Amino acid sequence: MGKSERPWTVPVVAEDIPETGGHYEISADAPARDGIACLAGIRAVSRLDAVFDLTRRGSGVQLTGHISARVVQTCVVTLEPIENEVEEAVAVVFASPASADARATPGKKRFKKDQEPPEPLVGGIVDLGAVATEFLILGLDPYPRKAGVEFAPPAAKDGGQHPFAALEALKKRSRNDLK
Protein backbone atom coordinates (compact mmCIF):
# COMPACT_ATOMS: atom_id res chain seq x y z
CA MET A 1 0.00 0.00 0.00
CA GLY A 2 1.30 3.42 -0.86
CA LYS A 3 1.35 6.13 1.76
CA SER A 4 -1.63 7.89 0.12
CA GLU A 5 -3.63 4.64 0.32
CA ARG A 6 -3.16 4.32 4.09
CA PRO A 7 -6.16 5.82 5.82
CA TRP A 8 -4.85 4.85 9.28
CA THR A 9 -1.24 4.99 10.36
CA VAL A 10 0.15 4.27 13.80
CA PRO A 11 3.92 4.14 13.31
CA VAL A 12 6.18 2.46 15.86
CA VAL A 13 9.93 2.81 15.50
CA ALA A 14 11.51 -0.62 15.93
CA GLU A 15 14.39 0.80 17.97
CA ASP A 16 11.89 2.33 20.43
CA ILE A 17 10.38 -1.07 21.29
CA PRO A 18 11.67 -2.06 24.75
CA GLU A 19 13.93 -5.11 24.98
CA THR A 20 11.19 -6.80 27.01
CA GLY A 21 8.65 -6.05 24.26
CA GLY A 22 5.84 -3.58 23.87
CA HIS A 23 2.06 -3.84 24.24
CA TYR A 24 -0.13 -1.59 22.06
CA GLU A 25 -3.90 -1.13 22.13
CA ILE A 26 -5.22 1.09 19.34
CA SER A 27 -8.63 2.17 18.03
CA ALA A 28 -9.37 3.84 14.71
CA ASP A 29 -11.09 7.23 14.85
CA ALA A 30 -14.03 8.17 12.61
CA PRO A 31 -12.01 9.67 9.70
CA ALA A 32 -9.70 6.62 9.65
CA ARG A 33 -12.69 4.23 9.73
CA ASP A 34 -14.29 6.13 6.82
CA GLY A 35 -11.08 5.84 4.80
CA ILE A 36 -10.75 2.14 5.62
CA ALA A 37 -14.36 1.50 4.54
CA CYS A 38 -13.67 3.26 1.23
CA LEU A 39 -10.44 1.29 0.72
CA ALA A 40 -12.19 -2.01 1.56
CA GLY A 41 -15.21 -1.27 -0.66
CA ILE A 42 -17.75 -1.64 2.14
CA ARG A 43 -20.45 0.67 3.49
CA ALA A 44 -18.88 1.47 6.86
CA VAL A 45 -16.51 0.46 9.61
CA SER A 46 -18.36 1.17 12.87
CA ARG A 47 -15.49 0.04 15.11
CA LEU A 48 -11.91 -1.13 14.63
CA ASP A 49 -9.74 -2.03 17.60
CA ALA A 50 -6.40 -3.82 17.67
CA VAL A 51 -4.21 -5.25 20.40
CA PHE A 52 -0.61 -5.98 19.44
CA ASP A 53 2.49 -7.24 21.22
CA LEU A 54 5.77 -6.34 19.55
CA THR A 55 9.05 -8.07 20.30
CA ARG A 56 12.42 -7.19 18.82
CA ARG A 57 14.17 -10.08 17.07
CA GLY A 58 17.66 -8.95 16.15
CA SER A 59 17.16 -6.19 13.57
CA GLY A 60 13.55 -7.29 13.03
CA VAL A 61 10.26 -7.25 14.90
CA GLN A 62 7.72 -9.96 15.69
CA LEU A 63 4.13 -8.74 15.94
CA THR A 64 1.33 -10.85 17.45
CA GLY A 65 -2.17 -9.94 18.51
CA HIS A 66 -5.65 -9.58 17.11
CA ILE A 67 -8.08 -7.14 15.54
CA SER A 68 -11.74 -6.75 16.32
CA ALA A 69 -14.17 -4.78 14.16
CA ARG A 70 -17.80 -4.14 13.39
CA VAL A 71 -18.48 -3.45 9.72
CA VAL A 72 -21.49 -2.68 7.57
CA GLN A 73 -21.51 -4.58 4.27
CA THR A 74 -24.04 -5.06 1.48
CA CYS A 75 -25.96 -8.36 1.36
CA VAL A 76 -25.15 -10.06 -1.96
CA VAL A 77 -28.74 -11.33 -2.27
CA THR A 78 -30.98 -8.49 -1.05
CA LEU A 79 -28.50 -5.58 -1.46
CA GLU A 80 -29.53 -4.39 2.01
CA PRO A 81 -26.97 -3.28 4.61
CA ILE A 82 -25.92 -5.87 7.18
CA GLU A 83 -23.60 -5.61 10.16
CA ASN A 84 -20.86 -8.18 10.64
CA GLU A 85 -18.27 -8.74 13.34
CA VAL A 86 -14.70 -9.39 12.23
CA GLU A 87 -12.20 -11.06 14.56
CA GLU A 88 -8.76 -11.91 13.20
CA ALA A 89 -5.60 -13.22 14.83
CA VAL A 90 -2.45 -11.46 13.66
CA ALA A 91 1.09 -12.86 13.51
CA VAL A 92 3.67 -11.08 11.35
CA VAL A 93 7.46 -11.01 11.37
CA PHE A 94 9.20 -7.92 10.02
CA ALA A 95 12.84 -7.93 8.94
CA SER A 96 15.13 -5.32 7.45
CA PRO A 97 14.72 -5.24 3.65
CA ALA A 98 18.19 -6.76 3.12
CA SER A 99 17.53 -9.77 5.35
CA ALA A 100 13.97 -10.16 3.98
CA ASP A 101 15.40 -10.27 0.44
CA ALA A 102 18.07 -12.78 1.49
CA ARG A 103 15.42 -15.03 3.02
CA ALA A 104 13.28 -14.88 -0.10
CA THR A 105 16.18 -15.77 -2.42
CA PRO A 106 15.66 -19.22 -3.98
CA GLY A 107 18.05 -21.81 -2.63
CA LYS A 108 18.59 -19.90 0.61
CA LYS A 109 15.64 -21.06 2.69
CA ARG A 110 16.08 -19.73 6.21
CA PHE A 111 12.49 -20.26 7.25
CA LYS A 112 10.39 -23.38 7.49
CA LYS A 113 8.38 -24.53 4.51
CA ASP A 114 5.05 -23.69 6.17
CA GLN A 115 6.22 -20.27 7.41
CA GLU A 116 5.60 -17.02 5.62
CA PRO A 117 8.72 -15.07 4.70
CA PRO A 118 9.17 -11.90 6.76
CA GLU A 119 7.65 -8.59 5.73
CA PRO A 120 10.16 -5.82 4.99
CA LEU A 121 10.78 -3.41 7.86
CA VAL A 122 10.89 -0.23 5.79
CA GLY A 123 12.65 2.69 7.45
CA GLY A 124 12.78 0.77 10.73
CA ILE A 125 9.06 1.42 11.29
CA VAL A 126 6.14 -0.94 11.91
CA ASP A 127 2.82 0.71 10.98
CA LEU A 128 0.25 -0.81 13.34
CA GLY A 129 -2.64 0.98 11.61
CA ALA A 130 -1.66 -0.47 8.23
CA VAL A 131 -1.34 -3.98 9.74
CA ALA A 132 -4.77 -3.68 11.39
CA THR A 133 -6.31 -2.40 8.14
CA GLU A 134 -4.80 -5.24 6.12
CA PHE A 135 -6.02 -7.95 8.50
CA LEU A 136 -9.48 -6.37 8.67
CA ILE A 137 -9.74 -6.50 4.88
CA LEU A 138 -8.48 -10.10 4.83
CA GLY A 139 -11.10 -11.03 7.43
CA LEU A 140 -14.10 -9.56 5.58
CA ASP A 141 -16.77 -11.94 4.32
CA PRO A 142 -16.45 -11.68 0.52
CA TYR A 143 -20.11 -12.68 0.03
CA PRO A 144 -22.03 -11.30 3.01
CA ARG A 145 -25.60 -12.51 3.29
CA LYS A 146 -28.39 -11.69 5.73
CA ALA A 147 -29.31 -14.57 8.02
CA GLY A 148 -31.89 -16.90 6.50
CA VAL A 149 -31.71 -15.36 3.01
CA GLU A 150 -31.17 -17.76 0.13
CA PHE A 151 -30.55 -16.95 -3.50
CA ALA A 152 -33.31 -18.19 -5.82
CA PRO A 153 -32.47 -18.10 -9.52
CA PRO A 154 -35.12 -16.52 -11.72
CA ALA A 155 -37.69 -18.93 -13.09
CA ALA A 156 -37.22 -19.92 -16.74
CA LYS A 157 -39.85 -18.54 -19.10
CA ASP A 158 -42.22 -20.97 -20.78
CA GLY A 159 -41.41 -21.94 -24.34
CA GLY A 160 -37.74 -22.69 -23.59
CA GLN A 161 -36.62 -19.27 -24.82
CA HIS A 162 -33.49 -18.19 -23.03
CA PRO A 163 -30.41 -16.21 -24.06
CA PHE A 164 -28.63 -19.28 -25.41
CA ALA A 165 -31.61 -20.92 -27.14
CA ALA A 166 -30.18 -20.15 -30.59
CA LEU A 167 -26.84 -21.74 -29.66
CA GLU A 168 -28.62 -24.82 -28.29
CA ALA A 169 -30.56 -25.19 -31.54
CA LEU A 170 -27.35 -24.83 -33.56
CA LYS A 171 -25.66 -27.46 -31.39
CA LYS A 172 -28.54 -29.92 -31.92
CA ARG A 173 -28.50 -29.28 -35.67
CA SER A 174 -24.73 -29.94 -35.78
CA ARG A 175 -25.21 -33.28 -34.02
CA ASN A 176 -27.90 -34.31 -36.50
CA ASP A 177 -25.67 -33.36 -39.45
CA LEU A 178 -22.93 -35.64 -38.14
CA LYS A 179 -25.21 -38.70 -38.04
C-alpha positions in Angstrom: 0.0 0.0 0.0 1.3 3.4 -0.9 1.3 6.1 1.8 -1.6 7.9 0.1 -3.6 4.6 0.3 -3.2 4.3 4.1 -6.2 5.8 5.8 -4.8 4.9 9.3 -1.2 5.0 10.4 0.1 4.3 13.8 3.9 4.1 13.3 6.2 2.5 15.9 9.9 2.8 15.5 11.5 -0.6 15.9 14.4 0.8 18.0 11.9 2.3 20.4 10.4 -1.1 21.3 11.7 -2.1 24.7 13.9 -5.1 25.0 11.2 -6.8 27.0 8.7 -6.1 24.3 5.8 -3.6 23.9 2.1 -3.8 24.2 -0.1 -1.6 22.1 -3.9 -1.1 22.1 -5.2 1.1 19.3 -8.6 2.2 18.0 -9.4 3.8 14.7 -11.1 7.2 14.8 -14.0 8.2 12.6 -12.0 9.7 9.7 -9.7 6.6 9.7 -12.7 4.2 9.7 -14.3 6.1 6.8 -11.1 5.8 4.8 -10.8 2.1 5.6 -14.4 1.5 4.5 -13.7 3.3 1.2 -10.4 1.3 0.7 -12.2 -2.0 1.6 -15.2 -1.3 -0.7 -17.7 -1.6 2.1 -20.4 0.7 3.5 -18.9 1.5 6.9 -16.5 0.5 9.6 -18.4 1.2 12.9 -15.5 0.0 15.1 -11.9 -1.1 14.6 -9.7 -2.0 17.6 -6.4 -3.8 17.7 -4.2 -5.3 20.4 -0.6 -6.0 19.4 2.5 -7.2 21.2 5.8 -6.3 19.5 9.1 -8.1 20.3 12.4 -7.2 18.8 14.2 -10.1 17.1 17.7 -8.9 16.2 17.2 -6.2 13.6 13.6 -7.3 13.0 10.3 -7.2 14.9 7.7 -10.0 15.7 4.1 -8.7 15.9 1.3 -10.8 17.4 -2.2 -9.9 18.5 -5.7 -9.6 17.1 -8.1 -7.1 15.5 -11.7 -6.8 16.3 -14.2 -4.8 14.2 -17.8 -4.1 13.4 -18.5 -3.4 9.7 -21.5 -2.7 7.6 -21.5 -4.6 4.3 -24.0 -5.1 1.5 -26.0 -8.4 1.4 -25.2 -10.1 -2.0 -28.7 -11.3 -2.3 -31.0 -8.5 -1.1 -28.5 -5.6 -1.5 -29.5 -4.4 2.0 -27.0 -3.3 4.6 -25.9 -5.9 7.2 -23.6 -5.6 10.2 -20.9 -8.2 10.6 -18.3 -8.7 13.3 -14.7 -9.4 12.2 -12.2 -11.1 14.6 -8.8 -11.9 13.2 -5.6 -13.2 14.8 -2.4 -11.5 13.7 1.1 -12.9 13.5 3.7 -11.1 11.4 7.5 -11.0 11.4 9.2 -7.9 10.0 12.8 -7.9 8.9 15.1 -5.3 7.5 14.7 -5.2 3.7 18.2 -6.8 3.1 17.5 -9.8 5.3 14.0 -10.2 4.0 15.4 -10.3 0.4 18.1 -12.8 1.5 15.4 -15.0 3.0 13.3 -14.9 -0.1 16.2 -15.8 -2.4 15.7 -19.2 -4.0 18.1 -21.8 -2.6 18.6 -19.9 0.6 15.6 -21.1 2.7 16.1 -19.7 6.2 12.5 -20.3 7.2 10.4 -23.4 7.5 8.4 -24.5 4.5 5.0 -23.7 6.2 6.2 -20.3 7.4 5.6 -17.0 5.6 8.7 -15.1 4.7 9.2 -11.9 6.8 7.6 -8.6 5.7 10.2 -5.8 5.0 10.8 -3.4 7.9 10.9 -0.2 5.8 12.6 2.7 7.5 12.8 0.8 10.7 9.1 1.4 11.3 6.1 -0.9 11.9 2.8 0.7 11.0 0.3 -0.8 13.3 -2.6 1.0 11.6 -1.7 -0.5 8.2 -1.3 -4.0 9.7 -4.8 -3.7 11.4 -6.3 -2.4 8.1 -4.8 -5.2 6.1 -6.0 -7.9 8.5 -9.5 -6.4 8.7 -9.7 -6.5 4.9 -8.5 -10.1 4.8 -11.1 -11.0 7.4 -14.1 -9.6 5.6 -16.8 -11.9 4.3 -16.4 -11.7 0.5 -20.1 -12.7 0.0 -22.0 -11.3 3.0 -25.6 -12.5 3.3 -28.4 -11.7 5.7 -29.3 -14.6 8.0 -31.9 -16.9 6.5 -31.7 -15.4 3.0 -31.2 -17.8 0.1 -30.5 -17.0 -3.5 -33.3 -18.2 -5.8 -32.5 -18.1 -9.5 -35.1 -16.5 -11.7 -37.7 -18.9 -13.1 -37.2 -19.9 -16.7 -39.8 -18.5 -19.1 -42.2 -21.0 -20.8 -41.4 -21.9 -24.3 -37.7 -22.7 -23.6 -36.6 -19.3 -24.8 -33.5 -18.2 -23.0 -30.4 -16.2 -24.1 -28.6 -19.3 -25.4 -31.6 -20.9 -27.1 -30.2 -20.1 -30.6 -26.8 -21.7 -29.7 -28.6 -24.8 -28.3 -30.6 -25.2 -31.5 -27.3 -24.8 -33.6 -25.7 -27.5 -31.4 -28.5 -29.9 -31.9 -28.5 -29.3 -35.7 -24.7 -29.9 -35.8 -25.2 -33.3 -34.0 -27.9 -34.3 -36.5 -25.7 -33.4 -39.4 -22.9 -35.6 -38.1 -25.2 -38.7 -38.0 
